[in-house]
C-alpha cells in the first residue's frame, strides 16, 4: 500500500513529494497499523476518561466530525474528528499514556501518525502529521507536545488539506476492536465551548488514468499531451465553481538523447466556453537518462498544485528537444477538492 518509490524530485517544479497511488481515499483506510504494547496495561477504567481529554490543538474549528466521517460514501475506514490547523501546529497528548505506534512515512491514507495507549486503557491515533516529537515506547503526559500537525497522506506532504485527525477506541486497540469501531473523541474532551462544525470536507477526490499514447512527437513544437484517447483536460471548472488540487503527469519516452520539456497551460473561458486567454505555467525540463539510447526509456514527471475559480481549464503540452522521440505512456494523477 505504500506509494511508489519517490521518483526524481529534482525534475519537479516544487519541492513536494509527488508520488501518488490510486488507492482507497477514505480517511484512515489504513493497513499495517499493528499495535504494540497491548499488554502494557491492566484492567481498564476507561469510563473515567469522559470529559478529561485535551483537544490536540485547543478549541479550533472542526472541519469534519466523527459522524461526518461515518456519513461519507464510502464511510471512513477510521472515523475520527478533524481539527483544522495550519501545518506545523503543536499537538498535545489528550491524556497520559505510552506511544505504542509511530509511522514516519507519508504513504497510505493516514500519512504519518502516532498512536497513544492511554493509561485508562483507551487508544488514540493522530493522523496526517508533519512530524512526531516523541519516540516509540515513550511515556508521555497529558498536555505534552507529541507531534506537529500536517497534511500528509497518499505519499505526499499535501495529500489533504492541513488538519489533524484524532481517532479514539475505548478499552482496546483498533486491531482488537476494529478500525471502524472508533468512538466520537469530542464526547471525551474537557467541556468547553464546542468549536463550530464546518461542512468543509478535507478528504480529496482522487483521479488517475494510464494512457498508452505511443506517438512520435515532432521536434521543437509544443504538442498537447492526451491523458486518454481524445482527452486533454487535467482540470476544468465552470461559472461559480472552484477546484483546488494538485496534479502529476508521469511520462515514459524512448529515443530521448537530449530531453523534453513539459508545461501546463491554463485557459480562461467566457460564460459560453470561448477561450479568452491562455496562461503558461512554468516549463520543466526532463533530461535524457544517463542510459539514453534509441531504445532506453526516459521517465519524467511534472507536478503542479493549482487553484481554479470560474470558467477555466488546464491541459499539458510537451516539446521534444531532439528528433526521434516517441512518448509511449502518459499516467495522470490528481487529488482535488471542489467547491
Ligand atoms: Zn479525518
Boltz pocket constraint, residues with backbone or C-beta under 6 A from the ligand:
constraints:
  - pocket:
      binder: B
      contacts: [[A, 27], [A, 64], [A, 69], [A, 78], [A, 80], [A, 81], [A, 82], [A, 165]]
      max_distance: 6.0
